[in-house]
Amino acid sequence: MKILVIDPLFDTVPDLEEAAAGPGVELMFRRSVRGTLPDPADYAEADAVLNCRSAHRLPAEIIAKLERCRCIAQGGVGYGHVDLRAAGARGIPVINTPDYGTTEVADHAVALALALLRGVQAYDRRLRRSNDSWDARLLRTVKRLGGLRVGIIGMGRIGTAAALRFQAFGMEVGYYDPHLPSGHHLSFGWKRFDRLEDLLARSDLLSIHCLLNAETAGMIDARAIAALPQGAVLVNTARGGIVDFDAVHAALRDGHLNAAGLDVFEEEPLDRDDALIRAWAAGEEWLDERLILTPHAAFYSTASILDIRRLSMTYLMAYLRDGLLRTCVNAEFLTAPARTPQREALA
């Protein structure tokens, strides 16, 4: 049994991966280049694929090369870079790893919000230049946290964890998630909104925690940002394609958006030719207190990397050995019979 492990996350040796895979398994570790593998033969040999980073894409044309593949496992929560329908048509279940990094991403979202709302980075930058900025009142974006209205888009594992953290600072939590069962909000005293525009209209702080899919792509565009209250703050630790980056630029320029903290981008690494990114990279003073960018790092801690390495292989092997699909994300597209595990090869 051969498992193709693409863009593995171990630093020195694949001890966790090998332990989780167990005997009778050959792990083929490969690095992708510009989103694909240099040698297409690696795809054809694989009985299963563990895709460790979203930088490696699995569109229909790549999935067609997976001649022997019985399962695709995505290390991490997001799977917008995998063609779920194409995999399902070939009888290949796609699984993800939703229970790693939850607290890290929630913490990161709150950290971005607090840094902007309390001016932490802006004070540091300005004071570094001169003592002329010693007067704290120069920063108009600094707010009292208690009583601020935070809007959460996507109240899943991470959204719930973030909401609890924001609530601990005295913020009033509201959320929009049409896929969540009724009554979830009653457990925490939060307010549920059935229409996105209603949530936006009352969100002094908007924090995004939903998946990127056909429903959410481009959801936070110029019109959505305009629906936010004057001087709102936007935080995105979900996926870059949910937010229109040009609309963020325009709203920061005209002052409607007070600040933004972004960890994810439609193009990663950053497009250095983009006008807003150029201004940010040049350290233009108008952005001191208003824009923080981080390199798709919200998921990261030394502990979360250990979790994802172990859990993603564990869930994949649970299917290959026992046919157990714990986190299947393309069940609706499995039109062909699922390819059964080769238990004899794993004995």
ZAMARGU-4260 file (C-alpha; in steps of 0.2 Angstrom, whole numbers, plus 5000, padded with zeros to 4 digits):
<rodrens>
0) 5000/5000/5000 | 5007/5017/4994 | 5002/5033/5002 | 5007/5049/4993 | 5011/5062/5006
5) 5012/5079/4997 | 5021/5094/5005 | 5024/5085/5022 | 5026/5095/5038 | 5039/5086/5048
10) 5055/5095/5051 | 5068/5081/5053 | 5060/5064/5052 | 5042/5058/5048 | 5041/5049/5065
15) 5023/5054/5068 | 5017/5049/5050 | 5026/5032/5051 | 5018/5028/5068 | 5001/5033/5063
20) 5002/5023/5046 | 5008/5007/5054 | 5015/4992/5046 | 5013/4987/5028 | 5012/5005/5021
25) 5025/5014/5010 | 5025/5033/5013 | 5030/5042/4997 | 5035/5060/5002 | 5035/5073/4988
30) 5036/5092/4987 | 5025/5101/4975 | 5031/5115/4963 | 5018/5128/4958 | 5004/5118/4964
35) 5008/5101/4956 | 5020/5087/4957 | 5035/5087/4945 | 5033/5069/4941 | 5015/5064/4936
40) 5019/5046/4939 | 5018/5049/4958 | 5000/5052/4956 | 4997/5036/4947 | 5006/5025/4960
45) 4996/5031/4975 | 4984/5020/4984 | 4979/5036/4994 | 4984/5054/4995 | 4988/5064/5010
50) 4989/5083/5004 | 4997/5092/5018 | 4996/5110/5012 | 4983/5120/5001 | 4996/5126/4990
55) 4995/5109/4981 | 4979/5109/4971 | 4969/5094/4966 | 4958/5099/4951 | 4949/5087/4940
60) 4964/5084/4928 | 4975/5079/4943 | 4962/5068/4951 | 4960/5059/4934 | 4979/5054/4936
65) 4975/5045/4953 | 4972/5028/4945 | 4973/5018/4961 | 4968/5031/4974 | 4955/5025/4987
70) 4955/5041/4997 | 4961/5059/4997 | 4965/5066/5015 | 4967/5085/5016 | 4978/5090/5031
75) 4968/5105/5038 | 4951/5111/5038 | 4949/5120/5021 | 4947/5110/5005 | 4942/5123/4992
80) 4957/5118/4981 | 4951/5100/4979 | 4938/5096/4966 | 4926/5086/4977 | 4914/5082/4962
85) 4928/5075/4951 | 4934/5064/4966 | 4917/5058/4970 | 4914/5053/4952 | 4929/5042/4953
90) 4923/5034/4969 | 4936/5043/4980 | 4931/5050/4996 | 4939/5066/5002 | 4942/5069/5021
95) 4949/5084/5030 | 4956/5086/5047 | 4944/5098/5056 | 4949/5096/5074 | 4967/5103/5073
100) 4971/5122/5075 | 4954/5127/5081 | 4961/5137/5096 | 4975/5144/5087 | 4965/5151/5073
105) 4952/5158/5086 | 4966/5166/5096 | 4974/5173/5080 | 4958/5181/5075 | 4956/5189/5092
110) 4974/5195/5092 | 4972/5204/5076 | 4956/5212/5082 | 4964/5217/5098 | 4980/5224/5090
115) 4969/5235/5079 | 4956/5240/5092 | 4969/5244/5105 | 4982/5251/5093 | 4996/5240/5099
120) 5006/5239/5082 | 5002/5257/5078 | 5009/5264/5094 | 5025/5253/5092 | 5028/5259/5074
125) 5025/5278/5077 | 5035/5278/5093 | 5049/5269/5084 | 5050/5284/5072 | 5050/5298/5085
130) 5043/5304/5102 | 5031/5315/5093 | 5019/5301/5094 | 5019/5300/5113 | 5002/5307/5115
135) 4990/5291/5115 | 4976/5302/5109 | 4983/5303/5091 | 4976/5286/5087 | 4957/5288/5083
140) 4955/5269/5080 | 4957/5264/5098 | 4941/5258/5106 | 4934/5252/5122 | 4931/5233/5120
145) 4917/5231/5131 | 4900/5234/5122 | 4907/5233/5105 | 4896/5222/5093 | 4906/5208/5085
150) 4898/5199/5070 | 4904/5181/5066 | 4902/5174/5049 | 4902/5155/5051 | 4899/5148/5069
155) 4907/5131/5067 | 4921/5125/5078 | 4933/5140/5075 | 4919/5153/5075 | 4912/5147/5091
160) 4929/5147/5099 | 4932/5165/5093 | 4915/5171/5099 | 4918/5164/5117 | 4935/5174/5117
165) 4927/5190/5111 | 4913/5188/5123 | 4925/5187/5137 | 4931/5205/5133 | 4913/5210/5135
170) 4908/5211/5117 | 4891/5208/5111 | 4891/5193/5099 | 4880/5191/5084 | 4882/5178/5070
175) 4877/5173/5053 | 4877/5154/5048 | 4862/5147/5038 | 4869/5130/5040 | 4868/5129/5059
180) 4854/5121/5068 | 4841/5132/5077 | 4844/5135/5095 | 4863/5136/5095 | 4863/5154/5100
185) 4853/5151/5115 | 4866/5140/5123 | 4878/5156/5124 | 4866/5171/5124 | 4871/5176/5107
190) 4860/5184/5093 | 4857/5174/5077 | 4854/5184/5061 | 4845/5175/5047 | 4851/5188/5034
195) 4869/5193/5031 | 4865/5211/5028 | 4857/5212/5045 | 4872/5206/5054 | 4883/5217/5044
200) 4873/5233/5049 | 4877/5230/5067 | 4895/5224/5067 | 4908/5236/5074 | 4920/5221/5071
205) 4917/5208/5058 | 4927/5191/5060 | 4926/5178/5046 | 4926/5160/5050 | 4917/5151/5036
210) 4922/5139/5022 | 4927/5145/5005 | 4914/5138/4993 | 4902/5144/4979 | 4891/5151/4992
215) 4904/5161/5001 | 4916/5166/4987 | 4917/5185/4986 | 4904/5186/4999 | 4912/5201/5008
220) 4913/5213/4993 | 4911/5232/4991 | 4893/5231/4994 | 4895/5221/5010 | 4908/5232/5017
225) 4897/5247/5014 | 4884/5239/5024 | 4895/5239/5039 | 4894/5254/5051 | 4906/5268/5048
230) 4923/5264/5056 | 4921/5245/5057 | 4935/5233/5058 | 4937/5218/5047 | 4946/5202/5052
235) 4948/5187/5040 | 4957/5171/5046 | 4946/5159/5035 | 4950/5160/5016 | 4956/5175/5005
240) 4943/5172/4992 | 4929/5176/5004 | 4934/5194/5004 | 4937/5206/4989 | 4954/5214/4993
245) 4951/5228/4981 | 4935/5233/4991 | 4945/5233/5007 | 4958/5244/4999 | 4944/5256/4994
250) 4935/5256/5010 | 4952/5259/5020 | 4956/5274/5008 | 4939/5282/5010 | 4938/5279/5029
255) 4922/5269/5029 | 4933/5254/5036 | 4943/5259/5051 | 4955/5244/5050 | 4958/5227/5043
260) 4968/5212/5050 | 4970/5199/5036 | 4979/5182/5038 | 4973/5174/5021 | 4973/5180/5003
265) 4967/5175/4986 | 4984/5175/4980 | 4997/5167/4992 | 5011/5172/4994 | 5007/5190/4992
270) 5005/5199/4976 | 5018/5213/4978 | 5011/5223/4964 | 4995/5226/4972 | 4992/5244/4977
275) 4987/5241/4995 | 5001/5228/4998 | 5014/5241/4990 | 5008/5254/5002 | 5008/5242/5017
280) 5025/5236/5012 | 5032/5253/5011 | 5026/5257/5028 | 5015/5272/5023 | 5010/5281/5038
285) 4991/5281/5034 | 4991/5262/5037 | 5000/5262/5053 | 4985/5259/5064 | 4974/5252/5050
290) 4981/5236/5042 | 4989/5221/5049 | 4994/5206/5037 | 5000/5189/5043 | 5006/5175/5031
295) 4992/5162/5033 | 4999/5158/5050 | 4983/5158/5061 | 4983/5139/5061 | 5001/5138/5067
300) 5009/5133/5084 | 5022/5120/5088 | 5008/5110/5096 | 4996/5112/5081 | 5008/5105/5069
305) 5010/5089/5079 | 4991/5087/5079 | 4989/5089/5061 | 5003/5077/5056 | 4996/5064/5068
310) 4977/5066/5065 | 4977/5068/5046 | 4987/5051/5044 | 4976/5043/5058 | 4960/5048/5049
315) 4966/5042/5032 | 4972/5025/5040 | 4955/5023/5048 | 4947/5022/5031 | 4960/5012/5023
320) 4961/4999/5037 | 4943/4999/5043 | 4932/5009/5030 | 4928/5022/5043 | 4925/5039/5036
325) 4925/5051/5050 | 4926/5068/5041 | 4920/5065/5023 | 4917/5081/5014 | 4912/5075/4997
330) 4898/5062/5001 | 4885/5070/4990 | 4897/5068/4975 | 4901/5050/4978 | 4891/5044/4963
335) 4903/5030/4959 | 4905/5015/4971 | 4918/5020/4984 | 4934/5011/4981 | 4936/4998/4995
340) 4951/4997/5006 | 4964/4984/5003 | 4964/4977/5020 | 4975/4962/5014 | 4989/4974/5009
345) 4988/4982/5027 | 4988/4966/5037
</rodrens>
